[in-house]
């Protein structure tokens, strides 16, 4: 039946569905609805209680079904965690297998990953096993929606923890990544505050995640439903080329600044709020008014007004001068 995937037997699903429709029933009352003996239901009802799908109370005992939207989702989330752990274990075992066979199978320097879940597991593994640094070209589309629990690489706590372990993060964002609605404020700036070194390029040649000097993941999109294919590249001439490409782009990229500012001096006036700092980060990255409006969720008119207000406050007549004045005040 439908709930077998969550660990319920056919009997447990039938009793639970009946209990949902008839809350507060005794075993005898449920037996009447199901046309069975009450004694045969006691074990099934106890199993539902153990799985937190029902509660029991009173004499004679009456049973109340737990809300399906909460109870069944809890079981589904637990099963998803088990599946995620199984995928990571399978991937880890494949690493051991690949190392053991690499001498006799040099073609394993490049591996094709062909589903979204495997790509997500590979991203998690590359991040968790990094010893020195993680280098990233960040550009849409994404294997998981930005801001979701699965998008672990850019979480503030994750990066701060890995920084403490001596792992450096260097990320180059494309303009499309920065202007993705809400992403600058909710993911990119928090990651920078946590210690990520971030830069921006108008466009990037590809998406890539590079772990130490060991391996890299190149995800790309061949379907309308999102990322479905990726190449996992081991140490090889291609891997060396990816490292060189990243370092060349890093030199040319524009630094992005977070919200951590130097202590204000007497001439600083009021310290800027979060929106102003975000605006400054996009301004110094060279984004157009339209791109800033899209990233911030503002209208073009509001964006123009805020830029003019900021330049007036800084005493600047050009964007370049505004960035220079903001830097002097310790706002960047």
C-alpha positions as CSV (number, residue, x, y, z in Angstrom):
1,X,0.0,0.0,0.0
2,X,1.0,3.7,-0.3
3,X,2.5,4.1,3.2
4,X,4.7,0.9,3.0
5,X,7.6,3.2,1.9
6,X,7.4,4.8,5.3
7,X,7.6,1.5,7.1
8,X,3.9,0.8,7.7
9,X,2.4,-2.6,7.1
10,X,-0.8,-3.0,5.2
11,X,-2.7,-3.7,8.5
12,X,-1.1,-0.6,10.1
13,X,-2.2,1.6,7.2
14,X,-5.8,0.3,7.3
15,X,-6.1,0.8,11.0
16,X,-4.5,4.3,10.9
17,X,-6.8,5.4,8.1
18,X,-9.8,4.2,10.0
19,X,-8.6,5.9,13.2
20,X,-8.1,9.2,11.3
21,X,-11.8,9.0,10.2
22,X,-13.0,7.9,13.7
23,X,-10.9,9.6,16.4
24,X,-11.3,8.5,20.0
25,X,-12.3,4.9,19.0
26,X,-11.8,1.9,21.2
27,X,-10.4,-1.4,19.8
28,X,-13.9,-2.8,19.8
29,X,-15.2,0.2,17.8
30,X,-12.4,0.0,15.3
31,X,-13.0,-3.8,15.0
32,X,-16.7,-3.0,14.0
33,X,-15.5,-0.6,11.3
34,X,-12.9,-3.0,9.9
35,X,-15.1,-6.1,10.4
36,X,-12.5,-8.0,12.4
37,X,-11.8,-9.2,15.9
38,X,-10.7,-6.6,18.5
39,X,-7.9,-8.9,19.8
40,X,-6.3,-8.9,16.3
41,X,-6.1,-5.1,16.4
42,X,-4.3,-4.7,19.8
43,X,-0.9,-5.5,18.3
44,X,-1.4,-3.2,15.3
45,X,-2.6,-0.3,17.6
46,X,0.4,-0.7,19.8
47,X,2.7,-0.5,16.8
48,X,1.0,2.7,15.7
49,X,1.5,4.1,19.2
50,X,5.2,3.1,19.1
51,X,5.6,4.9,15.7
52,X,3.9,8.0,17.2
53,X,1.0,7.7,14.7
54,X,-1.5,7.3,17.5
55,X,-2.0,8.0,21.2
56,X,-3.8,5.9,23.8
57,X,-5.6,6.9,27.0
58,X,-8.5,6.2,29.3
59,X,-10.4,3.0,30.3
60,X,-11.4,1.3,28.2
61,X,-8.4,2.5,26.1
62,X,-9.4,5.0,23.4
63,X,-7.1,5.8,20.5
64,X,-6.5,9.1,18.7
65,X,-4.7,9.4,15.4
66,X,-1.7,11.8,15.3
67,X,-2.3,14.5,12.6
68,X,-1.2,13.0,9.3
69,X,0.5,16.1,8.0
70,X,2.8,16.1,11.0
71,X,3.2,12.3,11.8
72,X,3.6,11.1,8.2
73,X,5.9,13.9,7.3
74,X,8.1,13.0,10.3
75,X,8.4,9.5,9.1
76,X,9.1,10.7,5.6
77,X,11.9,13.0,6.8
78,X,13.4,10.1,8.8
79,X,13.4,7.9,5.7
80,X,14.9,10.7,3.7
81,X,17.8,11.0,6.2
82,X,18.3,7.3,6.0
83,X,18.4,7.4,2.2
84,X,20.8,10.3,2.3
85,X,23.1,8.5,4.7
86,X,23.0,5.4,2.4
87,X,23.9,7.4,-0.6
88,X,26.9,8.9,1.2
89,X,28.0,5.5,2.3
90,X,27.7,4.1,-1.3
91,X,29.7,7.1,-2.6
92,X,32.3,6.6,0.1
93,X,32.6,2.9,-0.8
94,X,32.9,3.8,-4.5
95,X,35.9,6.0,-3.5
96,X,37.6,3.0,-1.9
97,X,36.7,0.9,-5.0
98,X,38.0,3.5,-7.4
99,X,41.3,3.9,-5.5
100,X,41.8,0.1,-5.5
101,X,41.2,-0.2,-9.3
102,X,42.7,3.1,-10.5
103,X,46.0,1.6,-11.6
104,X,44.3,-1.0,-13.8
105,X,41.5,1.4,-14.9
106,X,43.0,4.9,-15.7
107,X,39.8,5.9,-17.4
108,X,38.2,6.3,-14.0
109,X,39.9,9.7,-13.8
110,X,36.5,11.0,-15.1
111,X,33.2,9.6,-13.8
112,X,29.7,10.5,-15.1
113,X,27.0,11.2,-12.5
114,X,23.5,11.0,-13.9
115,X,20.9,11.9,-11.3
116,X,20.3,14.9,-9.0
117,X,20.6,12.9,-5.7
118,X,24.0,11.5,-6.6
119,X,25.2,15.0,-7.6
120,X,24.0,16.4,-4.3
121,X,25.7,13.6,-2.4
122,X,29.0,14.3,-4.3
123,X,28.8,18.0,-3.4
124,X,28.4,17.2,0.3
125,X,31.3,14.7,0.2
126,X,33.7,17.1,-1.6
127,X,33.0,19.7,1.0
128,X,33.2,17.4,4.1
129,X,36.4,15.8,3.0
130,X,38.3,18.9,2.1
131,X,41.5,19.3,4.1
132,X,42.9,22.6,2.8
133,X,40.6,24.5,0.5
134,X,37.4,24.5,-1.5
135,X,37.3,26.5,-4.7
136,X,34.0,27.2,-6.5
137,X,32.6,28.7,-9.7
138,X,29.0,29.5,-8.5
139,X,26.4,30.1,-11.2
140,X,22.8,29.0,-11.8
141,X,21.2,26.5,-12.3
142,X,21.5,24.8,-8.9
143,X,21.2,21.1,-7.9
144,X,19.0,22.2,-5.0
145,X,17.1,25.5,-4.7
146,X,19.2,28.2,-3.0
147,X,18.2,28.5,0.6
148,X,17.1,24.9,1.0
149,X,18.4,22.7,3.7
150,X,20.3,20.6,1.2
151,X,22.3,23.6,-0.1
152,X,24.9,23.1,2.6
153,X,28.0,24.6,1.2
154,X,27.0,28.2,1.6
155,X,25.5,28.0,5.1
156,X,27.2,30.3,7.6
157,X,27.6,27.7,10.3
158,X,29.1,25.1,7.9
159,X,31.7,27.5,6.6
160,X,32.6,28.9,10.0
161,X,33.1,25.3,11.2
162,X,35.3,24.3,8.3
163,X,37.3,27.5,8.6
164,X,38.1,26.4,12.2
165,X,39.4,23.2,10.7
166,X,41.8,25.1,8.5
167,X,39.7,24.8,5.3
168,X,39.6,28.0,3.2
169,X,36.7,28.8,0.9
170,X,37.3,30.8,-2.3
171,X,34.2,31.3,-4.4
172,X,33.7,33.3,-7.6
173,X,30.0,34.2,-8.2
174,X,28.6,35.0,-11.6
175,X,26.4,38.1,-11.9
176,X,23.4,35.8,-12.3
177,X,24.2,34.1,-9.0
178,X,24.4,37.5,-7.1
179,X,21.1,38.8,-8.7
180,X,19.2,35.6,-8.0
181,X,16.3,36.9,-5.9
182,X,17.2,37.0,-2.2
183,X,20.4,35.1,-2.5
184,X,22.8,37.9,-1.8
185,X,21.3,38.6,1.6
186,X,20.4,35.1,2.7
187,X,23.4,33.1,1.5
188,X,26.3,35.0,0.0
189,X,26.8,37.8,2.5
190,X,26.4,35.4,5.5
191,X,29.0,33.1,3.9
192,X,31.4,36.0,3.5
193,X,30.9,37.0,7.2
194,X,31.7,33.4,8.1
195,X,35.1,33.7,6.4
196,X,34.4,32.9,2.8
197,X,36.6,34.8,0.3
198,X,34.2,35.8,-2.5
199,X,34.7,37.5,-5.8
200,X,32.4,38.3,-8.8
201,X,32.6,37.9,-12.6
202,X,30.0,39.0,-15.0
203,X,29.9,35.5,-16.4
204,X,31.7,32.2,-15.7
205,X,32.8,29.6,-18.2
206,X,31.3,26.7,-16.3
207,X,30.2,25.5,-12.8
208,X,32.8,23.7,-10.8
209,X,33.6,22.7,-7.2
210,X,37.3,21.9,-6.6
211,X,38.4,20.0,-3.5
212,X,42.1,20.6,-2.5
213,X,44.3,19.3,-5.3
214,X,42.4,16.0,-5.5
215,X,39.1,16.2,-7.5
216,X,36.5,18.4,-9.0
217,X,32.8,18.3,-9.8
218,X,31.5,19.9,-13.0
219,X,27.6,19.9,-12.9
220,X,25.6,21.0,-15.9
221,X,22.0,21.1,-17.1
222,X,20.7,19.0,-19.9
223,X,17.0,19.0,-19.0
224,X,14.2,21.4,-18.2
225,X,13.8,19.8,-14.7
226,X,17.2,20.9,-13.4
227,X,20.7,19.5,-13.0
228,X,20.8,15.9,-13.9
229,X,24.3,15.3,-15.1
230,X,27.8,16.0,-13.8
231,X,31.4,15.0,-14.3
232,X,33.5,14.0,-11.3
233,X,37.2,14.7,-12.3
234,X,40.1,13.1,-10.5
235,X,43.7,14.2,-10.6
236,X,44.6,14.3,-14.3
237,X,45.6,16.8,-17.0
238,X,41.9,17.9,-17.1
239,X,41.9,18.5,-13.3
240,X,45.1,20.6,-13.6
241,X,43.5,22.6,-16.3
242,X,40.5,23.3,-14.1
243,X,42.8,24.5,-11.3
244,X,44.6,26.9,-13.7
245,X,41.2,28.2,-15.0
246,X,40.0,29.0,-11.5
247,X,43.2,30.8,-10.6
248,X,43.1,32.9,-13.8
249,X,39.5,33.8,-13.2
250,X,40.2,34.6,-9.5
251,X,42.9,37.2,-10.5
252,X,40.4,39.0,-12.8
253,X,37.4,38.8,-10.5
254,X,36.1,41.7,-8.4
255,X,36.2,41.2,-4.6
256,X,32.9,41.1,-2.8
257,X,32.7,42.5,0.7
258,X,30.5,41.3,3.5
259,X,28.8,43.2,6.3
260,X,31.7,43.3,8.7
261,X,33.0,46.8,8.9
262,X,35.9,48.5,10.7
263,X,35.0,50.4,13.9
264,X,33.4,53.7,12.8
265,X,35.4,56.9,13.3
266,X,34.0,60.2,14.5
267,X,33.5,61.3,10.8
268,X,31.6,58.2,9.9
269,X,28.1,59.4,11.0
270,X,25.6,56.6,11.4
271,X,26.8,53.1,10.5
272,X,24.9,51.7,7.4
273,X,22.2,49.2,7.8
274,X,22.1,45.8,6.1
275,X,20.3,47.0,2.9
276,X,22.9,49.7,2.5
277,X,25.8,47.3,2.9
278,X,24.2,44.9,0.3
279,X,23.7,47.9,-2.0
280,X,27.4,48.8,-1.6
281,X,28.5,45.2,-2.3
282,X,26.5,45.2,-5.6
283,X,27.7,48.7,-6.5
284,X,31.4,47.8,-6.1
285,X,30.8,44.6,-8.0
286,X,29.8,46.6,-11.0
287,X,26.1,45.5,-11.2
288,X,23.7,47.6,-13.2
289,X,20.7,49.3,-11.7
290,X,18.5,46.6,-13.3
291,X,20.6,43.8,-11.8
292,X,20.6,45.4,-8.4
293,X,16.8,45.9,-8.5
294,X,16.3,42.2,-9.4
295,X,18.6,41.0,-6.7
296,X,17.0,43.2,-4.0
297,X,13.4,42.8,-5.0
298,X,13.1,46.6,-5.6
299,X,11.6,48.5,-8.5
300,X,14.0,50.3,-10.8
301,X,12.8,53.6,-9.5
302,X,13.4,52.6,-5.9
303,X,16.9,51.3,-6.8
304,X,17.8,54.6,-8.5
305,X,16.5,56.6,-5.6
306,X,18.5,54.5,-3.0
307,X,21.7,54.8,-5.1
308,X,21.2,58.6,-5.3
309,X,20.6,58.8,-1.5
310,X,23.7,56.8,-0.8
311,X,25.9,58.8,-3.1
312,X,24.6,62.0,-1.5
313,X,25.3,60.7,2.0
314,X,28.8,59.7,1.0
315,X,29.4,63.1,-0.8
316,X,30.1,61.2,-4.1
317,X,29.3,62.2,-7.6
318,X,30.2,59.0,-9.3
319,X,29.9,55.3,-8.5
320,X,33.6,54.8,-8.3
321,X,33.9,57.7,-5.9
322,X,31.0,56.2,-3.8
323,X,32.9,53.0,-3.5
324,X,36.1,54.8,-2.5
325,X,34.3,56.9,0.1
326,X,32.6,53.9,1.5
327,X,35.9,52.1,1.8
328,X,37.4,55.1,3.7
329,X,34.6,55.0,6.1
330,X,35.1,51.3,6.8
331,X,31.7,50.4,5.3
332,X,33.2,47.8,3.0
